[in-house]
């Protein structure tokens, strides 16, 4: 099985390559730009599988497919799920939201391996996905969440929620009054409901409201620690893979 990675951030590409190696999948090439990828595809036999980042240093990776006819299967590795998620699900082998999770990566690889014996050619509608990214469809996000407390229902306005977090397989909303409420959802499902400008997923465990951040502290291994105005039940750490994106989000 011939596999390549197209990713402009070299540390992220190396990390993904190591993760794939642990799954007995060897990466034959790592490409880092649209220009480099086009040149490589024009001179080399195309791989069975491409791990494809969307936004490269010199443009969208879809520009590669406008120049070269690619018949490889594709697994997206992206932070841009909010606009293209539906298209990814319909047209690609899988998508992996950065930072990439070990278990999700293994599931995606196994999904591809199941298709290999059938030699099914996968058609990915890159033009349609590109449209979704360049001209995002109008989105509406939740303005409140409803939780059950005994025999009563309580409404939680979105602006009063400091963070969402997971604990013991449950998902909770922590509010400005210092209380936490159990929700009937998961953090993964919340990404469809939360306005990206207001909430950011700093780790696998936390979504943070930008207005709730009181302090940002340098932490070990190039990570960041967050202090919120009211929520202090758990230590909140921005994972190393998300620090750059988190800083961009703040600005």
Secondary structure as a PSIPRED ss2 file (coil, helix, strand):
# PSIPRED VFORMAT (PSIPRED V4.0)

   1 X C   1.000  0.000  0.000
   2 X C   1.000  0.000  0.000
   3 X E   0.000  0.000  1.000
   4 X E   0.000  0.000  1.000
   5 X E   0.000  0.000  1.000
   6 X E   0.000  0.000  1.000
   7 X C   1.000  0.000  0.000
   8 X C   1.000  0.000  0.000
   9 X C   1.000  0.000  0.000
  10 X H   0.000  1.000  0.000
  11 X H   0.000  1.000  0.000
  12 X H   0.000  1.000  0.000
  13 X H   0.000  1.000  0.000
  14 X H   0.000  1.000  0.000
  15 X H   0.000  1.000  0.000
  16 X H   0.000  1.000  0.000
  17 X H   0.000  1.000  0.000
  18 X H   0.000  1.000  0.000
  19 X H   0.000  1.000  0.000
  20 X H   0.000  1.000  0.000
  21 X H   0.000  1.000  0.000
  22 X C   1.000  0.000  0.000
  23 X C   1.000  0.000  0.000
  24 X C   1.000  0.000  0.000
  25 X C   1.000  0.000  0.000
  26 X C   1.000  0.000  0.000
  27 X E   0.000  0.000  1.000
  28 X E   0.000  0.000  1.000
  29 X E   0.000  0.000  1.000
  30 X E   0.000  0.000  1.000
  31 X E   0.000  0.000  1.000
  32 X C   1.000  0.000  0.000
  33 X C   1.000  0.000  0.000
  34 X H   0.000  1.000  0.000
  35 X H   0.000  1.000  0.000
  36 X H   0.000  1.000  0.000
  37 X H   0.000  1.000  0.000
  38 X H   0.000  1.000  0.000
  39 X H   0.000  1.000  0.000
  40 X H   0.000  1.000  0.000
  41 X H   0.000  1.000  0.000
  42 X H   0.000  1.000  0.000
  43 X H   0.000  1.000  0.000
  44 X C   1.000  0.000  0.000
  45 X C   1.000  0.000  0.000
  46 X C   1.000  0.000  0.000
  47 X C   1.000  0.000  0.000
  48 X C   1.000  0.000  0.000
  49 X E   0.000  0.000  1.000
  50 X E   0.000  0.000  1.000
  51 X E   0.000  0.000  1.000
  52 X E   0.000  0.000  1.000
  53 X C   1.000  0.000  0.000
  54 X C   1.000  0.000  0.000
  55 X E   0.000  0.000  1.000
  56 X E   0.000  0.000  1.000
  57 X C   1.000  0.000  0.000
  58 X C   1.000  0.000  0.000
  59 X E   0.000  0.000  1.000
  60 X E   0.000  0.000  1.000
  61 X C   1.000  0.000  0.000
  62 X H   0.000  1.000  0.000
  63 X H   0.000  1.000  0.000
  64 X H   0.000  1.000  0.000
  65 X H   0.000  1.000  0.000
  66 X H   0.000  1.000  0.000
  67 X H   0.000  1.000  0.000
  68 X C   1.000  0.000  0.000
  69 X C   1.000  0.000  0.000
  70 X C   1.000  0.000  0.000
  71 X C   1.000  0.000  0.000
  72 X C   1.000  0.000  0.000
  73 X E   0.000  0.000  1.000
  74 X E   0.000  0.000  1.000
  75 X E   0.000  0.000  1.000
  76 X E   0.000  0.000  1.000
  77 X E   0.000  0.000  1.000
  78 X E   0.000  0.000  1.000
  79 X C   1.000  0.000  0.000
  80 X C   1.000  0.000  0.000
  81 X H   0.000  1.000  0.000
  82 X H   0.000  1.000  0.000
  83 X H   0.000  1.000  0.000
  84 X H   0.000  1.000  0.000
  85 X H   0.000  1.000  0.000
  86 X H   0.000  1.000  0.000
  87 X H   0.000  1.000  0.000
  88 X H   0.000  1.000  0.000
  89 X H   0.000  1.000  0.000
  90 X H   0.000  1.000  0.000
  91 X H   0.000  1.000  0.000
  92 X C   1.000  0.000  0.000
  93 X C   1.000  0.000  0.000
  94 X E   0.000  0.000  1.000
  95 X E   0.000  0.000  1.000
  96 X E   0.000  0.000  1.000
  97 X E   0.000  0.000  1.000
  98 X C   1.000  0.000  0.000
  99 X C   1.000  0.000  0.000
 100 X C   1.000  0.000  0.000
 101 X C   1.000  0.000  0.000
 102 X H   0.000  1.000  0.000
 103 X H   0.000  1.000  0.000
 104 X H   0.000  1.000  0.000
 105 X H   0.000  1.000  0.000
 106 X H   0.000  1.000  0.000
 107 X H   0.000  1.000  0.000
 108 X H   0.000  1.000  0.000
 109 X H   0.000  1.000  0.000
 110 X H   0.000  1.000  0.000
 111 X H   0.000  1.000  0.000
 112 X H   0.000  1.000  0.000
 113 X H   0.000  1.000  0.000
 114 X H   0.000  1.000  0.000
 115 X H   0.000  1.000  0.000
 116 X H   0.000  1.000  0.000
 117 X C   1.000  0.000  0.000
 118 X C   1.000  0.000  0.000
 119 X C   1.000  0.000  0.000
 120 X C   1.000  0.000  0.000
 121 X C   1.000  0.000  0.000
 122 X C   1.000  0.000  0.000
 123 X C   1.000  0.000  0.000
 124 X C   1.000  0.000  0.000
 125 X C   1.000  0.000  0.000
 126 X H   0.000  1.000  0.000
 127 X H   0.000  1.000  0.000
 128 X H   0.000  1.000  0.000
 129 X H   0.000  1.000  0.000
 130 X H   0.000  1.000  0.000
 131 X H   0.000  1.000  0.000
 132 X H   0.000  1.000  0.000
 133 X H   0.000  1.000  0.000
 134 X H   0.000  1.000  0.000
 135 X C   1.000  0.000  0.000
 136 X C   1.000  0.000  0.000
 137 X C   1.000  0.000  0.000
 138 X C   1.000  0.000  0.000
 139 X C   1.000  0.000  0.000
 140 X C   1.000  0.000  0.000
 141 X C   1.000  0.000  0.000
 142 X C   1.000  0.000  0.000
 143 X C   1.000  0.000  0.000
 144 X E   0.000  0.000  1.000
 145 X E   0.000  0.000  1.000
 146 X E   0.000  0.000  1.000
 147 X E   0.000  0.000  1.000
 148 X E   0.000  0.000  1.000
 149 X E   0.000  0.000  1.000
 150 X C   1.000  0.000  0.000
 151 X C   1.000  0.000  0.000
 152 X E   0.000  0.000  1.000
 153 X E   0.000  0.000  1.000
 154 X E   0.000  0.000  1.000
 155 X E   0.000  0.000  1.000
 156 X E   0.000  0.000  1.000
 157 X E   0.000  0.000  1.000
 158 X H   0.000  1.000  0.000
 159 X H   0.000  1.000  0.000
 160 X H   0.000  1.000  0.000
 161 X E   0.000  0.000  1.000
 162 X E   0.000  0.000  1.000
 163 X E   0.000  0.000  1.000
 164 X E   0.000  0.000  1.000
 165 X E   0.000  0.000  1.000
 166 X E   0.000  0.000  1.000
 167 X E   0.000  0.000  1.000
 168 X C   1.000  0.000  0.000
 169 X C   1.000  0.000  0.000
 170 X E   0.000  0.000  1.000
 171 X E   0.000  0.000  1.000
 172 X E   0.000  0.000  1.000
 173 X E   0.000  0.000  1.000
 174 X E   0.000  0.000  1.000
 175 X E   0.000  0.000  1.000
 176 X C   1.000  0.000  0.000
 177 X C   1.000  0.000  0.000
 178 X C   1.000  0.000  0.000
 179 X C   1.000  0.000  0.000
 180 X E   0.000  0.000  1.000
 181 X E   0.000  0.000  1.000
 182 X E   0.000  0.000  1.000
 183 X E   0.000  0.000  1.000
 184 X C   1.000  0.000  0.000
 185 X C   1.000  0.000  0.000
 186 X C   1.000  0.000  0.000
 187 X H   0.000  1.000  0.000
 188 X H   0.000  1.000  0.000
 189 X H   0.000  1.000  0.000
 190 X H   0.000  1.000  0.000
 191 X C   1.000  0.000  0.000
 192 X C   1.000  0.000  0.000
 193 X C   1.000  0.000  0.000
 194 X C   1.000  0.000  0.000
 195 X C   1.000  0.000  0.000
 196 X C   1.000  0.000  0.000
 197 X C   1.000  0.000  0.000
 198 X C   1.000  0.000  0.000
 199 X E   0.000  0.000  1.000
 200 X E   0.000  0.000  1.000
 201 X E   0.000  0.000  1.000
 202 X C   1.000  0.000  0.000
 203 X C   1.000  0.000  0.000
 204 X C   1.000  0.000  0.000
 205 X C   1.000  0.000  0.000
 206 X E   0.000  0.000  1.000
 207 X E   0.000  0.000  1.000
 208 X E   0.000  0.000  1.000
 209 X E   0.000  0.000  1.000
 210 X H   0.000  1.000  0.000
 211 X H   0.000  1.000  0.000
 212 X H   0.000  1.000  0.000
 213 X E   0.000  0.000  1.000
 214 X E   0.000  0.000  1.000
 215 X E   0.000  0.000  1.000
 216 X E   0.000  0.000  1.000
 217 X E   0.000  0.000  1.000
 218 X E   0.000  0.000  1.000
 219 X E   0.000  0.000  1.000
 220 X H   0.000  1.000  0.000
 221 X H   0.000  1.000  0.000
 222 X H   0.000  1.000  0.000
 223 X E   0.000  0.000  1.000
 224 X E   0.000  0.000  1.000
 225 X E   0.000  0.000  1.000
 226 X E   0.000  0.000  1.000
 227 X E   0.000  0.000  1.000
 228 X E   0.000  0.000  1.000
 229 X C   1.000  0.000  0.000
 230 X C   1.000  0.000  0.000
 231 X C   1.000  0.000  0.000
 232 X C   1.000  0.000  0.000
 233 X C   1.000  0.000  0.000
 234 X C   1.000  0.000  0.000
 235 X C   1.000  0.000  0.000
 236 X E   0.000  0.000  1.000
 237 X E   0.000  0.000  1.000
 238 X E   0.000  0.000  1.000
 239 X C   1.000  0.000  0.000
 240 X H   0.000  1.000  0.000
 241 X H   0.000  1.000  0.000
 242 X H   0.000  1.000  0.000
 243 X H   0.000  1.000  0.000
 244 X H   0.000  1.000  0.000
 245 X H   0.000  1.000  0.000
 246 X H   0.000  1.000  0.000
 247 X H   0.000  1.000  0.000
 248 X H   0.000  1.000  0.000
 249 X H   0.000  1.000  0.000
 250 X H   0.000  1.000  0.000
 251 X C   1.000  0.000  0.000
